[in-house]
Amino acid sequence: MSITPLAAIPSVRTAPAFRGRIGHDARSGHYAVPRRYRLHLATACPDGLRIAVGHSLLALDDCCPVTFLPAVPDCPDGSHAALRPLYEASAHRYSGPALAPVLSDDWSGRIVSTHGRDILRDLDRHFGDGVTRLYPCGAEAEIEAVERLCSQGIEQAAQRAGREGGDPAALHALLTTLDELEHRLAGAEFLVGGQLTAADVELWVALVQLDTVHRNHLDASAVHRIADHPALWAYARRLAAHPAFGVHLDLDGISRRHQGRCQGLEAAGAAVQILDWTGHAADTSRR
């Protein structure tokens, strides 16, 4: 299997990206068989949270088991010790970090993929019941546009805006993105085609990260401007109460993971919580 390097992230050494895909038949190498594959996820990580929510929406507990990992990796290099055997079996003389998420093949004991969005697409395409579709036919391009918008306009912009000294252009880009999403959600329940799709999973996870992680490095004025998008945050609150979303929301784990990796300074925005995520996620447990 070919592997390519991932861009380095703070405090974690570069790891290889496994980009195997699940196909329709034996010629693909990894063909779709129930209970052949296993997910290894840390839901305090955005990729892990996205996949966990999608897995629950598709009701794949019996088809593709999940091993949940600790929020904070248990090795100094950011590795999960439980994943080390999979990495060593999958890459000759592997000595880098063993990072999540991972889709593994129980038949071979090797990694299929560490690419979160590929994993979610393959689960939807090959193991879904055909009724719930995270990537409905004809909506792929629109969903990919939302993925880019969340990655660049929310996550990357918020990171730049929260750096020491701030970045006014980045904050403007973040607020412009939120304005666009506010307009799209005004009077609409979901982002694409009037149904719950991977676009909603993507945006919800981005909003969780914005309020629980990036907010800590923004000033109070910026956070109040971010919060001034009532349709957007009502949407986030509504999805948090959905069983497939709220059950995976590990707020304590997100906080501990952030504290273990963060190299920035806390700002006044840390004291201005936008949503009571704990309260809304608790609604799920009472259903």
C-alpha positions in Angstrom: 0.0 0.0 0.0 1.3 3.5 -0.8 1.6 6.0 2.0 2.1 9.7 1.8 3.2 12.1 4.6 0.7 14.2 6.4 1.4 17.8 7.2 2.9 18.1 10.7 0.8 19.4 13.6 2.1 20.9 16.8 3.6 18.4 19.3 3.0 15.4 17.0 5.5 14.0 14.5 4.6 13.4 10.9 2.7 10.2 10.4 1.9 8.4 7.1 -1.6 8.7 5.6 -3.0 5.4 4.6 -5.5 5.9 1.7 -6.9 2.5 1.0 -10.6 2.4 -0.1 -13.4 -0.1 0.3 -14.6 -1.3 -3.1 -17.4 -3.4 -4.5 -15.6 -6.6 -5.2 -12.4 -8.7 -4.7 -10.5 -6.7 -7.3 -10.5 -3.7 -5.1 -8.5 -5.6 -2.4 -10.8 -4.3 0.3 -14.2 -5.4 -0.7 -17.3 -4.8 1.4 -18.0 -7.6 3.9 -20.0 -7.0 7.1 -17.8 -7.1 10.3 -14.6 -7.4 8.3 -13.6 -3.8 9.2 -13.2 -2.0 12.5 -13.1 1.7 13.4 -10.7 3.1 16.0 -11.8 6.5 17.1 -11.1 9.2 19.7 -14.3 11.4 19.7 -12.4 14.3 21.3 -10.7 14.6 17.8 -12.7 16.4 15.1 -12.1 13.6 12.6 -13.1 11.0 15.1 -16.2 12.9 16.1 -17.3 13.2 12.5 -16.9 9.5 11.8 -18.6 8.5 15.0 -21.6 10.7 14.3 -21.8 9.4 10.7 -21.4 5.8 11.9 -24.4 6.3 14.3 -26.5 7.9 11.6 -25.9 4.9 9.4 -26.7 2.5 12.3 -23.5 0.4 11.6 -22.8 -1.0 15.1 -23.4 -4.6 14.0 -21.8 -4.1 10.6 -18.6 -2.2 11.4 -17.6 -2.3 15.1 -15.9 0.7 16.8 -13.1 0.7 19.3 -13.2 4.0 21.2 -9.8 5.4 22.3 -8.9 7.7 25.1 -9.4 11.4 24.5 -5.7 12.1 25.3 -3.2 9.8 23.6 -1.2 7.8 26.0 2.2 8.2 24.4 4.5 11.3 24.5 4.5 11.6 20.7 0.7 11.8 20.5 0.3 8.1 19.7 -2.3 5.7 20.9 -0.4 2.6 22.2 -3.4 0.4 21.1 -2.8 1.4 17.5 0.9 0.7 17.4 0.5 -3.0 16.3 -1.7 -1.9 13.3 0.8 0.7 12.2 3.8 -1.6 12.5 1.9 -4.3 10.6 1.0 -1.9 7.8 4.2 0.0 7.1 7.7 -1.7 7.1 9.9 -0.7 10.0 7.3 2.0 11.0 8.6 4.2 13.9 6.3 7.2 13.6 3.2 8.1 15.7 0.2 5.8 15.8 -2.6 8.3 15.3 -6.4 8.0 15.1 -8.8 7.7 13.3 -8.1 4.3 11.8 -10.2 2.0 9.7 -8.6 -1.4 10.0 -9.1 -4.8 8.3 -9.6 -7.5 10.9 -8.8 -10.2 8.3 -5.3 -9.0 7.8 -4.7 -7.0 10.9 -3.6 -4.0 8.9 -4.8 -0.4 8.3 -7.1 0.3 5.4 -7.3 4.1 5.8 -6.5 7.0 8.2 -8.3 9.5 6.0 -11.5 10.6 7.8 -13.5 11.8 4.9 -12.7 8.8 2.7 -13.7 6.5 5.6 -17.1 8.1 6.0 -17.7 8.1 2.3 -16.9 4.4 2.1 -19.1 3.5 5.1 -22.0 5.4 3.5 -21.5 3.9 0.0 -20.9 0.3 0.9 -22.6 -0.4 4.3 -25.5 2.0 4.6 -29.0 0.7 4.4 -29.8 2.8 1.3 -32.4 4.8 3.2 -30.1 7.0 5.2 -27.6 8.5 2.8 -24.9 10.9 4.0 -23.8 11.6 0.5 -27.0 11.4 -1.6 -26.6 11.0 -5.3 -26.3 14.4 -7.0 -25.4 16.2 -3.8 -21.7 15.3 -3.6 -20.3 18.5 -5.1 -22.5 20.7 -2.7 -21.4 18.6 0.3 -17.7 19.0 -0.7 -18.2 22.7 -1.0 -19.5 22.8 2.6 -16.5 20.7 3.7 -14.1 23.3 2.1 -16.1 26.1 3.6 -15.9 24.6 7.1 -12.2 23.8 6.8 -11.1 27.1 5.4 -13.7 29.6 6.5 -14.2 28.3 10.1 -11.4 26.0 11.3 -8.4 27.6 9.6 -9.8 31.1 9.9 -10.5 30.7 13.6 -7.0 29.3 14.2 -5.4 32.3 12.5 -7.7 34.7 14.3 -6.8 33.2 17.7 -3.0 33.5 17.3 -1.1 35.9 19.5 -1.7 39.4 18.2 -4.8 38.3 16.3 -5.4 38.5 12.6 -8.2 40.9 11.6 -8.4 39.4 8.1 -8.9 36.0 9.5 -11.6 37.1 11.9 -13.4 38.9 9.0 -13.2 35.6 6.9 -14.6 33.7 9.8 -17.5 36.1 10.4 -18.2 36.2 6.6 -18.5 32.4 6.5 -20.8 32.4 9.5 -22.9 35.1 7.8 -23.2 32.9 4.7 -24.2 29.9 6.8 -26.7 31.9 8.8 -28.4 33.0 5.6 -28.5 29.4 4.3 -30.1 28.1 7.5 -32.6 30.8 7.9 -35.9 28.9 7.5 -34.1 25.7 6.6 -33.6 22.6 8.8 -30.5 21.2 7.0 -27.8 22.5 4.7 -28.3 20.3 1.6 -31.5 19.1 -0.1 -33.7 19.4 2.9 -32.3 16.3 4.5 -29.6 15.4 7.0 -26.3 14.7 5.2 -22.6 14.7 5.7 -22.6 18.5 5.2 -24.5 18.8 8.5 -22.1 16.5 10.3 -19.2 18.6 9.0 -20.7 21.9 10.1 -21.8 20.7 13.5 -18.3 19.4 14.3 -16.8 22.7 13.1 -19.2 24.6 15.4 -18.4 22.4 18.4 -14.7 23.1 17.8 -15.3 26.8 17.4 -17.1 27.1 20.7 -15.1 24.6 22.8 -11.6 25.1 21.4 -11.0 28.2 19.2 -13.1 30.5 21.3 -10.5 30.2 24.1 -8.1 32.2 22.0 -10.4 35.0 20.8 -11.3 38.2 22.6 -14.7 38.7 24.1 -15.9 41.1 21.4 -15.1 38.5 18.6 -16.9 35.8 20.5 -20.0 38.0 20.9 -20.0 38.7 17.1 -19.6 34.9 16.4 -22.5 34.2 18.8 -24.7 36.7 16.9 -25.9 34.1 14.4 -29.2 32.8 16.0 -30.2 30.4 13.2 -26.8 28.9 13.1 -26.5 28.2 16.8 -30.1 27.1 17.1 -29.2 24.5 14.4 -26.1 23.4 16.4 -28.3 23.1 19.5 -30.9 21.1 17.7 -28.3 18.6 16.3 -26.7 18.3 19.7 -30.0 16.9 21.0 -30.1 14.3 18.2 -29.1 10.8 19.5 -26.5 10.3 16.8 -24.7 13.6 17.6 -25.0 14.3 21.3 -24.1 10.8 22.5 -20.6 11.3 21.1 -19.9 14.7 22.5 -17.1 14.3 25.0 -16.6 17.9 26.3 -14.2 16.9 29.0 -12.1 15.0 26.5 -12.1 17.9 24.0 -10.9 20.2 26.8 -8.2 17.8 28.0 -7.0 17.1 24.4 -6.9 20.9 23.7 -4.9 21.6 26.9 -2.4 18.9 26.1 -1.8 20.2 22.5 -2.4 23.9 22.7 0.5 26.3 22.4 -1.5 29.5 22.3 -2.5 32.0 25.0 -6.0 32.1 26.6 -8.0 35.2 25.8 -11.1 36.9 27.2 -13.4 35.0 24.9 -12.7 31.8 27.0 -15.2 33.1 29.5 -18.0 33.7 26.9 -19.6 30.3 26.2 -21.9 30.4 23.2 -23.9 27.1 23.8 -24.5 25.0 26.9 -23.4 21.9 25.1 -23.6 19.8 28.3 -27.3 20.6 28.8 -28.3 20.0 25.2 -26.3 16.8 24.9 -27.9 15.6 28.1 -31.3 15.8 26.4 -30.2 12.9 24.3 -29.8 10.6 27.3 -33.4 11.2 28.3 -34.9 10.0 25.0 
